[in-house]
């Protein structure tokens, strides 16, 4: 069972970045930050336009400066004849749920050949120390900040992850990496063996390294007993709440991080479904659904959210840019929770318009990606459900991918 005391609720300080901007509404100078934009200024709905696709941008490694809170670029691509969301997610280093929430109303198993889909490959960094590993649970994503030498730019590496399912939630708080193992042996806890037995899938006391080991080829031990950062033998479960509390990576992602992350690296796990941050002179908002077992009260009105706390850094930056935040745009993002980072301080920019203007890219692995595309698993909706619930898997089909 998960250790007692680690799965504690997150308090309101993490909203400091978000709420800072509301303080500008009381500027003595009369500068107006919060504004409700008339609905007829920009069409509420827009059709994605056809554009010549270009080479997709890398989606996992970026250089940032101290004032930058947003990384990556929003992209749009077209579905291949045999693509499912699991195929496209692996190709662009995204998680399954990230694609589902960014593309509501589209069947993830039969999305339709040549249909345009949104690739949510732009991310607002969590409000957390920019050191070591920062994991934002609602985003189902990790951000790694390697140590840098003086004078060198800061690098951030981001990947989708799987986290604990309901009833086996991944704990929040801070810990560190205390050990690393290649080709680990898995010793399932008694509670996990009990669950599998009840589901008709009994487990042995130990599972040796190999294709049947759910830890994959690499595992990192944390200061929290029973919780690991590891690979997986079920890569299609990445980007879902599918584990018993551990954080699982695509095999190609954990292989690279394993070599880079030293023992002693800090690990910060946060629960931030609503993020705000700056990139240049634009304020971005990114919203994700609240986790099913998150019992905190979350504001549902942009004005309330923006008045929750104060952040001096964002206050000064908004004042310097004479920023105006469109409350209606923020409210819409909070309602839809699509996980797409949108600039809300640029007049007339709605989610729909931002999608229209997004760069169209080829449906191919970006240059420099962690995955080489040589091997992938063809999966079904039933297999996804089995991974999510911990039930026995149907027989899988492994193929060599040509894309």
Secondary structure as GFF3:
##gff-version 3
##sequence-region A 1 403
A	DSSP	three_ten_helix	12	15	.	.	.	ID=ss1
A	DSSP	alpha_helix	16	19	.	.	.	ID=ss2
A	DSSP	three_ten_helix	20	26	.	.	.	ID=ss3
A	DSSP	beta_strand	34	35	.	.	.	ID=ss4
A	DSSP	beta_strand	61	64	.	.	.	ID=ss5
A	DSSP	beta_strand	70	72	.	.	.	ID=ss6
A	DSSP	beta_strand	75	78	.	.	.	ID=ss7
A	DSSP	alpha_helix	85	91	.	.	.	ID=ss8
A	DSSP	alpha_helix	96	102	.	.	.	ID=ss9
A	DSSP	beta_strand	116	119	.	.	.	ID=ss10
A	DSSP	beta_strand	122	124	.	.	.	ID=ss11
A	DSSP	beta_strand	132	136	.	.	.	ID=ss12
A	DSSP	beta_strand	141	145	.	.	.	ID=ss13
A	DSSP	beta_strand	154	160	.	.	.	ID=ss14
A	DSSP	beta_strand	163	164	.	.	.	ID=ss15
A	DSSP	beta_strand	173	182	.	.	.	ID=ss16
A	DSSP	alpha_helix	190	198	.	.	.	ID=ss17
A	DSSP	beta_strand	218	222	.	.	.	ID=ss18
A	DSSP	beta_strand	228	230	.	.	.	ID=ss19
A	DSSP	three_ten_helix	235	237	.	.	.	ID=ss20
A	DSSP	beta_strand	241	243	.	.	.	ID=ss21
A	DSSP	beta_strand	247	248	.	.	.	ID=ss22
A	DSSP	alpha_helix	251	260	.	.	.	ID=ss23
A	DSSP	beta_strand	266	270	.	.	.	ID=ss24
A	DSSP	beta_strand	274	279	.	.	.	ID=ss25
A	DSSP	beta_strand	282	287	.	.	.	ID=ss26
A	DSSP	alpha_helix	302	306	.	.	.	ID=ss27
A	DSSP	alpha_helix	312	320	.	.	.	ID=ss28
A	DSSP	beta_strand	325	326	.	.	.	ID=ss29
A	DSSP	alpha_helix	327	336	.	.	.	ID=ss30
A	DSSP	beta_strand	342	343	.	.	.	ID=ss31
A	DSSP	alpha_helix	351	357	.	.	.	ID=ss32
A	DSSP	beta_strand	359	360	.	.	.	ID=ss33
A	DSSP	beta_strand	375	378	.	.	.	ID=ss34
A	DSSP	alpha_helix	381	389	.	.	.	ID=ss35
A	DSSP	beta_strand	397	400	.	.	.	ID=ss36
###
